């Protein structure tokens, strides 16, 4: 998984299943892979299916190339973290270790609080998160970008409400996982927040 070989091999396996007539959804296929790479593998497969066959070279736009590079960087961070044997902290763990609130960190990053909270809940597709935000999170939390990348891929904390609902057998609608751009738009950003991220979110 240090290069594209793992993702390409998985993509080929998925294509073989489809070509053999086995109807399997992308989510069902990805669910069979290691948990730490599922989100990035899904993004890679979506990317591959959009562009076409793996053996058909495609000319990528700068945005597509950046997205592919982000996916690989995230997967590499997760893989290296797994090899190191260090416990993986999620974004909430990293923030609490610095004894900073969600609101304070959001103000420091010039992000809507709702958006940062959504990131901590794992409801933003990691591959769509701007590299600049990962760098700013690393700076604000006094850690490395690879640690932040691994934290974004780690399972989010289970809220007290979710635990109580599970104990009571209450099933609530699943919060959708959306792109960073969609989460930003949904969070009703201020003019200052829009301006801070206008270069990576032109429509913000």
PADO-720527 format. One record per residue (C-alpha): residue number from 1; residue in one letter; chain; x, y, z. Coordinates in Angstrom, 1 decimal. Example, Ala and Ser with C-alpha at 12.3 -4.5 7.8 and 13.67 -1.06 7.14 Angstrom:
2
{r 1, 'A', 'A', {12.3, -4.5, 7.8}}
{r 2, 'S', 'A', {13.7, -1.1, 7.1}}
***
This chain:
204
{r 1, 'X', 'A', {0.0, 0.0, 0.0}}
{r 2, 'X', 'A', {3.0, 2.3, -0.2}}
{r 3, 'X', 'A', {2.2, 2.9, -3.9}}
{r 4, 'X', 'A', {-0.8, 2.5, -6.2}}
{r 5, 'X', 'A', {-0.4, -1.3, -6.5}}
{r 6, 'X', 'A', {-2.8, -2.1, -3.7}}
{r 7, 'X', 'A', {-5.5, 0.1, -5.0}}
{r 8, 'X', 'A', {-5.0, -1.0, -8.6}}
{r 9, 'X', 'A', {-5.2, -4.6, -7.6}}
{r 10, 'X', 'A', {-8.4, -4.0, -5.7}}
{r 11, 'X', 'A', {-9.9, -2.1, -8.6}}
{r 12, 'X', 'A', {-9.1, -5.0, -11.0}}
{r 13, 'X', 'A', {-10.7, -7.5, -8.6}}
{r 14, 'X', 'A', {-13.8, -5.3, -8.5}}
{r 15, 'X', 'A', {-14.0, -5.1, -12.3}}
{r 16, 'X', 'A', {-13.5, -8.8, -12.6}}
{r 17, 'X', 'A', {-16.5, -9.4, -10.3}}
{r 18, 'X', 'A', {-18.7, -7.1, -12.4}}
{r 19, 'X', 'A', {-17.5, -8.6, -15.6}}
{r 20, 'X', 'A', {-18.3, -12.1, -14.3}}
{r 21, 'X', 'A', {-21.9, -11.1, -13.7}}
{r 22, 'X', 'A', {-21.7, -10.8, -10.0}}
{r 23, 'X', 'A', {-23.7, -7.7, -9.0}}
{r 24, 'X', 'A', {-22.0, -6.3, -6.0}}
{r 25, 'X', 'A', {-22.2, -2.7, -4.9}}
{r 26, 'X', 'A', {-19.2, -0.5, -4.4}}
{r 27, 'X', 'A', {-19.9, -0.2, -0.7}}
{r 28, 'X', 'A', {-20.3, -4.0, -0.2}}
{r 29, 'X', 'A', {-17.0, -4.6, -2.0}}
{r 30, 'X', 'A', {-15.1, -2.0, 0.0}}
{r 31, 'X', 'A', {-16.6, -3.4, 3.3}}
{r 32, 'X', 'A', {-14.5, -6.5, 2.7}}
{r 33, 'X', 'A', {-11.2, -4.6, 2.7}}
{r 34, 'X', 'A', {-9.2, -3.5, 5.8}}
{r 35, 'X', 'A', {-11.0, -0.8, 7.7}}
{r 36, 'X', 'A', {-8.2, 1.7, 7.6}}
{r 37, 'X', 'A', {-8.3, 1.9, 3.8}}
{r 38, 'X', 'A', {-12.0, 1.6, 3.0}}
{r 39, 'X', 'A', {-12.8, 5.3, 2.6}}
{r 40, 'X', 'A', {-9.7, 6.0, 0.4}}
{r 41, 'X', 'A', {-10.2, 2.8, -1.6}}
{r 42, 'X', 'A', {-13.8, 3.8, -2.3}}
{r 43, 'X', 'A', {-12.6, 7.2, -3.5}}
{r 44, 'X', 'A', {-10.0, 5.5, -5.7}}
{r 45, 'X', 'A', {-12.6, 3.1, -7.2}}
{r 46, 'X', 'A', {-15.0, 5.9, -7.9}}
{r 47, 'X', 'A', {-12.2, 7.8, -9.5}}
{r 48, 'X', 'A', {-11.2, 4.9, -11.6}}
{r 49, 'X', 'A', {-14.8, 4.1, -12.7}}
{r 50, 'X', 'A', {-15.3, 7.7, -13.7}}
{r 51, 'X', 'A', {-12.2, 7.8, -15.9}}
{r 52, 'X', 'A', {-12.6, 4.3, -17.4}}
{r 53, 'X', 'A', {-10.5, 1.2, -17.6}}
{r 54, 'X', 'A', {-7.2, 1.1, -15.7}}
{r 55, 'X', 'A', {-5.2, 0.3, -18.9}}
{r 56, 'X', 'A', {-6.5, 3.3, -20.7}}
{r 57, 'X', 'A', {-4.2, 6.2, -19.9}}
{r 58, 'X', 'A', {-6.1, 9.3, -19.0}}
{r 59, 'X', 'A', {-5.0, 12.9, -19.0}}
{r 60, 'X', 'A', {-5.9, 14.2, -15.6}}
{r 61, 'X', 'A', {-6.9, 17.8, -14.9}}
{r 62, 'X', 'A', {-4.9, 19.5, -12.2}}
{r 63, 'X', 'A', {-7.9, 19.1, -9.8}}
{r 64, 'X', 'A', {-8.1, 15.3, -10.6}}
{r 65, 'X', 'A', {-4.4, 14.9, -10.2}}
{r 66, 'X', 'A', {-4.6, 16.7, -6.8}}
{r 67, 'X', 'A', {-7.5, 14.5, -5.7}}
{r 68, 'X', 'A', {-5.6, 11.3, -6.7}}
{r 69, 'X', 'A', {-2.5, 12.5, -4.9}}
{r 70, 'X', 'A', {-4.5, 13.2, -1.7}}
{r 71, 'X', 'A', {-6.0, 9.7, -1.8}}
{r 72, 'X', 'A', {-2.6, 8.2, -2.0}}
{r 73, 'X', 'A', {-1.1, 10.4, 0.7}}
{r 74, 'X', 'A', {-4.0, 9.5, 3.1}}
{r 75, 'X', 'A', {-3.6, 5.8, 2.4}}
{r 76, 'X', 'A', {0.2, 6.0, 2.9}}
{r 77, 'X', 'A', {-0.3, 7.8, 6.2}}
{r 78, 'X', 'A', {-2.7, 5.1, 7.5}}
{r 79, 'X', 'A', {-0.4, 2.3, 6.3}}
{r 80, 'X', 'A', {2.7, 3.8, 7.9}}
{r 81, 'X', 'A', {0.8, 4.4, 11.1}}
{r 82, 'X', 'A', {-0.3, 0.8, 11.2}}
{r 83, 'X', 'A', {3.3, -0.4, 10.6}}
{r 84, 'X', 'A', {4.6, 1.7, 13.4}}
{r 85, 'X', 'A', {2.3, 0.0, 15.9}}
{r 86, 'X', 'A', {1.4, 3.4, 17.5}}
{r 87, 'X', 'A', {-2.2, 3.8, 18.7}}
{r 88, 'X', 'A', {-4.1, 5.9, 16.2}}
{r 89, 'X', 'A', {-5.9, 8.9, 17.6}}
{r 90, 'X', 'A', {-8.9, 10.4, 15.9}}
{r 91, 'X', 'A', {-9.3, 14.1, 15.4}}
{r 92, 'X', 'A', {-11.2, 14.5, 18.6}}
{r 93, 'X', 'A', {-8.4, 12.8, 20.5}}
{r 94, 'X', 'A', {-5.8, 15.1, 19.0}}
{r 95, 'X', 'A', {-7.9, 18.2, 19.9}}
{r 96, 'X', 'A', {-8.6, 17.1, 23.4}}
{r 97, 'X', 'A', {-4.9, 16.3, 23.9}}
{r 98, 'X', 'A', {-4.2, 20.0, 23.2}}
{r 99, 'X', 'A', {-7.0, 21.0, 25.6}}
{r 100, 'X', 'A', {-8.8, 23.1, 23.0}}
{r 101, 'X', 'A', {-12.5, 23.3, 22.4}}
{r 102, 'X', 'A', {-14.2, 22.7, 19.0}}
{r 103, 'X', 'A', {-15.2, 26.4, 18.9}}
{r 104, 'X', 'A', {-11.7, 27.7, 19.7}}
{r 105, 'X', 'A', {-10.1, 25.5, 17.1}}
{r 106, 'X', 'A', {-12.7, 26.4, 14.5}}
{r 107, 'X', 'A', {-12.1, 30.1, 15.1}}
{r 108, 'X', 'A', {-8.3, 29.5, 14.8}}
{r 109, 'X', 'A', {-8.8, 27.7, 11.4}}
{r 110, 'X', 'A', {-11.5, 30.2, 10.2}}
{r 111, 'X', 'A', {-13.9, 27.3, 9.8}}
{r 112, 'X', 'A', {-17.6, 27.1, 10.8}}
{r 113, 'X', 'A', {-17.9, 25.2, 14.1}}
{r 114, 'X', 'A', {-20.5, 22.9, 12.6}}
{r 115, 'X', 'A', {-18.1, 21.9, 9.8}}
{r 116, 'X', 'A', {-15.3, 21.1, 12.3}}
{r 117, 'X', 'A', {-17.7, 19.1, 14.4}}
{r 118, 'X', 'A', {-18.8, 17.2, 11.3}}
{r 119, 'X', 'A', {-15.2, 16.4, 10.5}}
{r 120, 'X', 'A', {-14.7, 15.0, 14.0}}
{r 121, 'X', 'A', {-17.8, 12.8, 13.5}}
{r 122, 'X', 'A', {-16.2, 11.3, 10.4}}
{r 123, 'X', 'A', {-19.0, 12.6, 8.2}}
{r 124, 'X', 'A', {-16.8, 14.4, 5.6}}
{r 125, 'X', 'A', {-15.1, 12.4, 2.9}}
{r 126, 'X', 'A', {-11.4, 12.5, 3.8}}
{r 127, 'X', 'A', {-10.2, 12.5, 0.2}}
{r 128, 'X', 'A', {-12.1, 15.8, -0.4}}
{r 129, 'X', 'A', {-10.5, 17.7, 2.5}}
{r 130, 'X', 'A', {-8.1, 20.4, 1.2}}
{r 131, 'X', 'A', {-4.5, 19.8, 1.9}}
{r 132, 'X', 'A', {-4.2, 23.3, 3.3}}
{r 133, 'X', 'A', {-6.7, 22.4, 6.0}}
{r 134, 'X', 'A', {-4.7, 19.3, 7.0}}
{r 135, 'X', 'A', {-1.6, 21.5, 7.2}}
{r 136, 'X', 'A', {-3.4, 24.1, 9.4}}
{r 137, 'X', 'A', {-4.8, 21.4, 11.6}}
{r 138, 'X', 'A', {-1.3, 20.0, 12.1}}
{r 139, 'X', 'A', {0.1, 23.4, 13.0}}
{r 140, 'X', 'A', {-2.8, 24.2, 15.3}}
{r 141, 'X', 'A', {-2.6, 20.9, 17.1}}
{r 142, 'X', 'A', {1.2, 20.9, 17.1}}
{r 143, 'X', 'A', {1.6, 17.6, 15.3}}
{r 144, 'X', 'A', {2.5, 16.3, 11.8}}
{r 145, 'X', 'A', {0.4, 16.2, 8.7}}
{r 146, 'X', 'A', {0.7, 12.4, 8.6}}
{r 147, 'X', 'A', {-0.7, 12.2, 12.2}}
{r 148, 'X', 'A', {-3.7, 14.4, 11.2}}
{r 149, 'X', 'A', {-4.2, 12.3, 8.0}}
{r 150, 'X', 'A', {-4.3, 9.1, 10.1}}
{r 151, 'X', 'A', {-6.6, 10.8, 12.7}}
{r 152, 'X', 'A', {-9.1, 11.7, 9.9}}
{r 153, 'X', 'A', {-9.1, 8.0, 8.9}}
{r 154, 'X', 'A', {-9.5, 6.7, 12.4}}
{r 155, 'X', 'A', {-12.9, 5.7, 13.8}}
{r 156, 'X', 'A', {-14.7, 8.8, 15.3}}
{r 157, 'X', 'A', {-15.7, 8.8, 18.9}}
{r 158, 'X', 'A', {-19.1, 7.3, 19.8}}
{r 159, 'X', 'A', {-21.3, 10.0, 21.4}}
{r 160, 'X', 'A', {-23.1, 9.4, 24.7}}
{r 161, 'X', 'A', {-26.4, 9.8, 22.9}}
{r 162, 'X', 'A', {-25.5, 7.1, 20.4}}
{r 163, 'X', 'A', {-24.5, 4.8, 23.2}}
{r 164, 'X', 'A', {-27.8, 5.3, 25.0}}
{r 165, 'X', 'A', {-29.7, 4.8, 21.8}}
{r 166, 'X', 'A', {-27.9, 1.6, 21.1}}
{r 167, 'X', 'A', {-28.7, 0.3, 24.6}}
{r 168, 'X', 'A', {-32.3, 1.3, 24.2}}
{r 169, 'X', 'A', {-32.5, -0.2, 20.7}}
{r 170, 'X', 'A', {-33.3, 3.2, 19.1}}
{r 171, 'X', 'A', {-32.3, 3.5, 15.5}}
{r 172, 'X', 'A', {-31.7, 7.0, 14.2}}
{r 173, 'X', 'A', {-31.2, 8.0, 10.6}}
{r 174, 'X', 'A', {-27.6, 7.7, 9.5}}
{r 175, 'X', 'A', {-25.9, 11.1, 9.0}}
{r 176, 'X', 'A', {-24.7, 11.2, 5.4}}
{r 177, 'X', 'A', {-21.0, 11.4, 4.5}}
{r 178, 'X', 'A', {-20.5, 14.4, 2.2}}
{r 179, 'X', 'A', {-17.7, 16.2, 0.5}}
{r 180, 'X', 'A', {-15.9, 19.0, 2.2}}
{r 181, 'X', 'A', {-17.4, 21.5, -0.2}}
{r 182, 'X', 'A', {-20.9, 20.3, 0.6}}
{r 183, 'X', 'A', {-20.2, 20.3, 4.4}}
{r 184, 'X', 'A', {-18.9, 23.8, 4.1}}
{r 185, 'X', 'A', {-22.0, 25.0, 2.3}}
{r 186, 'X', 'A', {-24.3, 23.3, 4.7}}
{r 187, 'X', 'A', {-22.6, 25.0, 7.7}}
{r 188, 'X', 'A', {-23.7, 28.5, 6.8}}
{r 189, 'X', 'A', {-20.2, 30.0, 6.8}}
{r 190, 'X', 'A', {-19.7, 33.7, 7.6}}
{r 191, 'X', 'A', {-18.2, 36.1, 5.0}}
{r 192, 'X', 'A', {-14.9, 35.9, 6.8}}
{r 193, 'X', 'A', {-14.9, 32.1, 6.6}}
{r 194, 'X', 'A', {-15.9, 32.1, 3.0}}
{r 195, 'X', 'A', {-13.1, 34.5, 2.2}}
{r 196, 'X', 'A', {-10.6, 32.3, 4.1}}
{r 197, 'X', 'A', {-11.3, 29.3, 1.9}}
{r 198, 'X', 'A', {-12.4, 30.9, -1.3}}
{r 199, 'X', 'A', {-9.3, 29.7, -3.2}}
{r 200, 'X', 'A', {-10.0, 26.0, -2.5}}
{r 201, 'X', 'A', {-13.8, 26.4, -2.7}}
{r 202, 'X', 'A', {-14.5, 28.8, -5.5}}
{r 203, 'X', 'A', {-18.3, 28.4, -5.1}}
{r 204, 'X', 'A', {-18.2, 29.1, -1.3}}
***
